[in-house]
Amino acid sequence: MPVIRKKERDYMGMFEYDRREEMQIIRVLIYELKPRVAVTFLPGLPAYILFMCIRHTDHINDDEKVRSLLNNIVNGVKRVIKKRHEDLDSTVLWLSNVLRLLHNLKQYSGDKAFQAENTGKQNEQSLKNFDLSEYRQVLSDIAVWIYNGVIKLMEEKVQPLIVPSILEHEAIAGLSGNKPGGMR
């Protein structure tokens, strides 16, 4: 039986999508994504997919499409966090994805400061038509907001455990809490 071999291809690292599919992409990647499903993916996969969509809008130089996509991403993440703010897994999932998207936007921005560690191929794939620095700031602010929510959730979970833990603590015989170990 003859063997069929595929020719080597150079992938461009973008996802082409129709503008009418944008809300479906946002719905599937942001609204409906559950942490128990996301944990089976490559870490940051939703952010990578969204970034590849952004790269395509840059490639075709469609400023309306990139603006719409970025606004829907920002609004989608905010909506999910507001809805699931009590769910630590969901907030951590979106903290990591927002940070991954932010780092991709920096790395491929074309700014020399962010390209120092890139390969030549990565630098070739930088955004060519749009300066998304204002959206990077928005994503950074969202990441800080999510981070603060994660810290608040952690404090609420740990706080009730602190006092009982201290009260139940039994000193280990032979150890003195008054002096450092080397000063006896």
SERO-4910 file (N, C-alpha, C, O; in steps of 0.05 Angstrom, whole numbers):
BEGIN
 pado doro    nc1    nc2    nc3   cac1   cac2   cac3    cc1    cc2    cc3    oc1    oc2    oc3
  Met    A     17    -24      0      0      0      0     18     25      0     36     26     17
  Pro    A     14     44    -18     30     68    -19     25     85      6      3     86     17
  Val    A     46     99     14     44    116     38     38    145     29     50    155     10
  Ile    A     20    158     43     14    186     37     28    203     58     24    199     82
  Arg    A     44    221     49     59    238     67     49    267     63     45    276     41
  Lys    A     45    280     86     38    308     84     63    325     81     84    319     93
  Lys    A     61    346     66     83    365     64     84    381     89     64    387    102
  Glu    A    109    389     96    112    406    119     99    433    114    100    444     92
  Arg    A     86    444    135     72    469    132     82    488    153     91    480    174
  Asp    A     81    513    146     87    534    165     61    544    175     46    557    160
  Tyr    A     55    539    200     30    549    212     33    578    220     54    586    230
  Met    A     11    593    216     12    622    222      4    629    250      8    651    259
  Gly    A     -7    609    265    -15    614    293    -39    633    296    -39    650    313
  Met    A    -58    629    278    -82    646    280   -107    629    275   -106    608    261
  Phe    A   -129    638    286   -155    626    280   -172    646    265   -177    668    274
  Glu    A   -180    637    241   -199    654    226   -227    648    235   -234    624    239
  Tyr    A   -243    668    238   -271    664    246   -288    686    233   -278    707    227
  Asp    A   -313    679    230   -332    698    219   -342    716    242   -347    706    264
  Arg    A   -346    741    236   -356    760    257   -382    750    270   -387    755    294
  Arg    A   -399    736    255   -424    726    265   -420    704    286   -438    698    302
  Glu    A   -396    692    286   -390    670    305   -377    680    330   -371    665    349
  Glu    A   -372    706    332   -357    717    354   -370    712    381   -356    703    400
  Met    A   -396    716    383   -409    711    409   -409    681    416   -409    674    440
  Gln    A   -410    664    396   -409    636    402   -381    628    413   -379    612    431
  Ile    A   -360    640    402   -333    636    411   -331    645    440   -320    630    457
  Ile    A   -341    669    446   -340    680    473   -356    662    492   -348    656    515
  Arg    A   -380    653    483   -397    636    500   -383    610    507   -382    602    531
  Val    A   -371    597    487   -359    571    492   -333    574    508   -328    558    527
  Leu    A   -316    593    501   -290    596    514   -291    610    541   -273    605    558
  Ile    A   -311    626    546   -312    642    571   -336    634    588   -332    625    610
  Tyr    A   -360    639    578   -384    635    594   -388    606    603   -394    601    626
  Glu    A   -385    587    585   -392    560    591   -369    543    600   -373    520    608
  Leu    A   -344    553    600   -321    537    608   -321    533    638   -321    552    653
  Lys    A   -321    508    646   -320    501    674   -292    492    682   -278    480    666
  Pro    A   -284    498    706   -256    491    715   -250    461    712   -228    454    705
  Arg    A   -270    444    718   -265    415    717   -259    406    688   -246    386    684
  Val    A   -269    421    668   -264    415    640   -237    428    632   -221    415    619
  Ala    A   -233    452    641   -209    467    633   -184    454    643   -163    456    631
  Val    A   -186    440    666   -162    427    677   -152    404    659   -129    396    661
  Thr    A   -168    395    641   -160    374    622   -146    385    597   -135    370    581
  Phe    A   -147    411    594   -135    425    571   -106    432    577    -96    431    600
  Leu    A    -92    440    556    -66    453    558    -70    478    575    -89    493    570
  Pro    A    -53    483    595    -57    508    612    -59    533    595    -41    537    577
  Gly    A    -79    549    599    -82    574    585    -94    571    557    -93    590    542
  Leu    A   -104    548    550   -115    543    523   -135    564    515   -134    574    492
  Pro    A   -155    571    532   -174    591    523   -160    618    515   -168    631    496
  Ala    A   -141    626    531   -126    650    525   -111    648    499   -110    667    483
  Tyr    A    -98    625    494    -84    621    469   -103    623    445    -97    635    424
  Ile    A   -126    610    447   -146    611    425   -155    639    420   -157    648    397
  Leu    A   -162    653    442   -171    681    438   -149    698    426   -154    715    409
  Phe    A   -124    693    434   -102    709    422    -98    702    393    -93    720    377
  Met    A   -102    677    385   -100    670    357   -122    683    340   -118    690    317
  Cys    A   -146    687    353   -167    702    339   -159    732    336   -164    744    316
  Ile    A   -147    743    357   -137    771    356   -116    773    334   -116    793    319
  Arg    A    -98    754    332    -77    754    312    -89    754    284    -80    768    266
  His    A   -111    739    280   -124    739    254   -136    766    247   -133    776    225
  Thr    A   -149    779    267   -161    805    262   -139    825    255   -143    844    239
  Asp    A   -115    822    267    -93    840    261    -83    834    233    -77    852    217
  His    A    -81    809    226    -71    800    200    -88    812    177    -78    820    156
  Ile    A   -115    812    181   -133    822    160   -137    852    164   -152    865    148
  Asn    A   -125    864    184   -127    893    190   -155    903    193   -163    923    180
  Asp    A   -171    889    209   -199    896    213   -202    907    241   -206    893    261
  Asp    A   -200    934    243   -201    947    269   -227    944    283   -228    942    308
  Glu    A   -249    943    268   -276    939    281   -278    911    293   -288    908    315
  Lys    A   -267    892    279   -269    864    288   -251    860    313   -260    847    332
  Val    A   -227    871    313   -210    868    337   -222    883    361   -220    873    383
  Arg    A   -233    906    356   -246    921    378   -269    906    390   -272    904    414
  Ser    A   -286    895    372   -309    880    381   -300    855    397   -311    849    418
  Leu    A   -281    841    386   -271    816    400   -259    823    427   -266    810    447
  Leu    A   -242    843    429   -230    850    454   -251    860    474   -250    853    498
  Asn    A   -270    876    465   -291    885    484   -308    862    494   -315    861    517
  Asn    A   -314    843    476   -329    820    484   -314    801    503   -325    790    522
  Ile    A   -287    799    499   -271    784    518   -271    797    545   -276    784    565
  Val    A   -266    823    546   -266    838    571   -293    836    586   -294    829    609
  Asn    A   -314    841    571   -341    839    583   -348    811    592   -361    807    612
  Gly    A   -340    791    576   -345    764    583   -331    755    608   -344    742    625
  Val    A   -306    762    611   -291    754    635   -303    768    659   -307    756    680
  Lys    A   -309    794    657   -321    809    679   -348    796    688   -353    792    711
  Arg    A   -364    788    668   -390    776    674   -387    750    688   -401    744    707
  Val    A   -368    733    679   -363    707    691   -354    710    720   -362    696    738
  Ile    A   -335    729    724   -324    733    751   -346    744    770   -348    735    793
  Lys    A   -362    762    760   -384    772    777   -404    750    784   -414    749    806
  Lys    A   -410    733    765   -429    712    769   -418    690    787   -432    679    804
  Arg    A   -392    684    785   -380    661    800   -360    671    820   -341    656    826
  His    A   -363    695    831   -343    706    849   -338    690    874   -318    693    888
  Glu    A   -357    672    881   -354    655    905   -339    629    898   -332    614    916
  Asp    A   -335    624    873   -323    598    864   -293    603    859   -285    615    839
  Leu    A   -277    593    878   -248    597    876   -236    585    850   -219    597    838
  Asp    A   -245    562    843   -234    549    818   -239    566    793   -222    569    777
  Ser    A   -263    577    791   -270    594    768   -253    620    768   -244    628    747
  Thr    A   -251    632    791   -236    657    792   -206    653    786   -193    669    773
  Val    A   -195    631    796   -167    625    790   -163    617    761   -144    625    748
  Leu    A   -182    603    750   -182    596    721   -180    622    705   -164    623    686
  Trp    A   -197    641    711   -197    666    695   -174    685    702   -166    701    685
  Leu    A   -164    683    726   -140    699    732   -117    688    715   -102    704    703
  Ser    A   -114    662    713    -91    651    697    -95    657    667    -76    663    653
  Asn    A   -120    655    657   -125    660    629   -122    689    621   -111    696    600
  Val    A   -131    707    639   -127    736    633    -98    743    633    -88    758    616
  Leu    A    -83    731    652    -54    737    653    -40    725    628    -22    738    617
  Arg    A    -48    701    619    -36    689    595    -42    706    571    -24    711    555
  Leu    A    -67    716    568    -74    733    546    -58    759    547    -48    768    527
  Leu    A    -56    770    570    -41    795    574    -11    791    566      0    808    552
  His    A      1    769    575     29    764    568     32    759    538     52    768    527
  Asn    A     13    745    526     15    742    497     13    768    482     28    773    463
  Leu    A     -5    785    491     -8    812    479     18    828    482     25    843    464
  Lys    A     31    825    504     57    839    508     78    827    490     92    841    476
  Gln    A     81    800    492    102    787    477    101    791    447    122    794    434
  Tyr    A     77    793    437     74    796    408     65    824    400     54    828    378
  Ser    A     70    843    417     61    871    412     79    885    392     71    904    379
  Gly    A    103    875    389    122    889    372    140    908    388    160    918    377
  Asp    A    134    912    414    151    928    431    177    913    437    177    890    445
  Lys    A    199    926    432    226    914    436    230    904    464    242    883    468
  Ala    A    219    918    484    223    910    512    211    883    518    221    868    535
  Phe    A    190    875    504    177    850    509    186    828    490    178    805    493
  Gln    A    204    834    471    212    815    451    240    804    456    250    788    440
  Ala    A    253    812    477    281    804    482    285    774    483    305    764    473
  Glu    A    266    759    493    269    730    496    256    715    472    257    690    472
  Asn    A    244    729    453    231    716    431    251    704    411    273    713    409
  Thr    A    242    684    397    257    674    374    251    692    350    233    708    351
  Gly    A    266    688    329    261    704    304    233    698    294    219    716    284
  Lys    A    225    673    294    198    665    285    176    679    301    156    688    290
  Gln    A    180    680    328    160    693    345    159    723    338    137    734    338
  Asn    A    181    735    333    181    764    326    168    769    300    155    789    296
  Glu    A    170    750    281    156    752    255    126    751    259    111    763    243
  Gln    A    117    738    280     88    735    285     76    757    303     54    755    312
  Ser    A     92    778    307     82    800    323     58    814    309     56    813    285
  Leu    A     42    827    325     20    843    314     31    865    296     50    878    304
  Lys    A     20    868    273     31    887    253     15    913    251     26    934    245
  Asn    A    -11    912    256    -28    934    249    -40    949    273    -49    972    270
  Phe    A    -40    937    296    -54    950    319    -36    952    343    -19    935    349
  Asp    A    -39    975    357    -26    979    383    -48    974    403    -66    990    407
  Leu    A    -46    952    417    -66    944    437    -58    950    465    -67    937    484
  Ser    A    -40    970    469    -30    976    496    -52    984    515    -51    978    538
  Glu    A    -73    998    505    -95   1006    522   -111    982    531   -120    981    554
  Tyr    A   -114    962    514   -128    938    522   -110    922    541   -121    908    559
  Arg    A    -84    923    538    -66    909    557    -70    921    585    -70    906    604
  Gln    A    -73    947    586    -78    960    612   -105    951    624   -107    946    648
  Val    A   -125    950    607   -152    940    616   -149    912    627   -160    906    648
  Leu    A   -136    894    612   -132    867    621   -116    865    647   -121    848    664
  Ser    A    -96    882    649    -80    883    674    -98    891    698    -96    879    719
  Asp    A   -115    911    694   -133    920    715   -153    897    722   -159    894    746
  Ile    A   -162    883    703   -180    860    708   -166    839    724   -177    827    742
  Ala    A   -141    833    716   -125    813    731   -121    821    760   -124    804    778
  Val    A   -116    846    765   -113    856    793   -140    853    808   -140    844    831
  Trp    A   -161    860    795   -188    857    807   -194    828    814   -204    822    835
  Ile    A   -188    810    795   -193    781    800   -175    772    823   -183    757    840
  Tyr    A   -149    780    822   -130    772    843   -141    780    871   -140    765    890
  Asn    A   -150    805    873   -161    815    898   -185    798    907   -188    792    931
  Gly    A   -201    789    888   -223    772    895   -214    745    904   -226    733    923
  Val    A   -193    734    892   -182    708    900   -171    710    929   -176    692    945
  Ile    A   -157    731    935   -146    735    961   -168    737    982   -167    725   1003
  Lys    A   -189    752    975   -212    755    994   -225    728    999   -231    721   1022
  Leu    A   -229    712    978   -240    685    981   -223    668    999   -233    654   1016
  Met    A   -197    669    994   -178    653   1010   -179    661   1040   -179    645   1058
  Glu    A   -179    688   1044   -181    697   1072   -206    687   1086   -206    679   1109
  Glu    A   -229    688   1071   -254    679   1082   -254    649   1089   -266    641   1108
  Lys    A   -239    633   1073   -237    605   1078   -218    598   1101   -223    580   1116
  Val    A   -196    613   1103   -175    608   1123   -182    620   1150   -176    608   1171
  Gln    A   -194    643   1151   -200    658   1176   -213    641   1197   -204    641   1220
  Pro    A   -235    626   1190   -248    611   1211   -231    588   1222   -237    577   1244
  Leu    A   -210    581   1208   -193    558   1217   -170    567   1235   -158    551   1249
  Ile    A   -163    593   1235   -140    603   1249   -143    601   1279   -126    588   1292
  Val    A   -163    613   1291   -166    613   1320   -168    584   1331   -154    578   1350
  Pro    A   -186    567   1320   -187    540   1331   -160    525   1329   -153    510   1346
  Ser    A   -145    530   1307   -119    518   1304   -100    527   1326    -85    510   1337
  Ile    A   -100    552   1332    -82    563   1353    -90    552   1380    -73    544   1396
  Leu    A   -116    551   1385   -126    542   1411   -121    512   1415   -116    503   1437
  Glu    A   -122    496   1393   -118    467   1395    -88    460   1395    -81    437   1399
  His    A    -71    479   1390    -43    473   1388    -32    463   1414    -37    474   1435
  Glu    A    -17    441   1413     -4    430   1436     26    433   1432     37    426   1411
  Ala    A     40    444   1452     69    448   1450     82    421   1449     74    402   1462
  Ile    A    103    419   1434    119    394   1432    138    394   1456    152    413   1460
  Ala    A    139    372   1471    155    370   1494    185    374   1487    194    364   1467
  Gly    A    198    390   1503    227    396   1499    232    420   1482    255    428   1480
  Leu    A    212    431   1469    217    455   1452    206    479   1467    184    478   1478
  Ser    A    222    499   1468    214    523   1481    207    544   1460    223    548   1442
  Gly    A    185    557   1462    177    577   1443    190    604   1450    187    623   1434
  Asn    A    204    606   1472    215    632   1481    242    639   1468    248    662   1463
  Lys    A    258    618   1463    286    623   1454    290    610   1427    279    588   1421
  Pro    A    306    622   1410    314    609   1385    329    584   1391    343    582   1412
  Gly    A    328    564   1374    341    538   1378    370    539   1385    379    523   1401
  Gly    A    386    557   1374    414    558   1378    422    573   1403    446    574   1409
  Met    A    404    583   1419    410    600   1442    405    585   1469    404    599   1489
  Arg    A    403    559   1469    396    545   1494    420    541   1512    417    530   1533
***
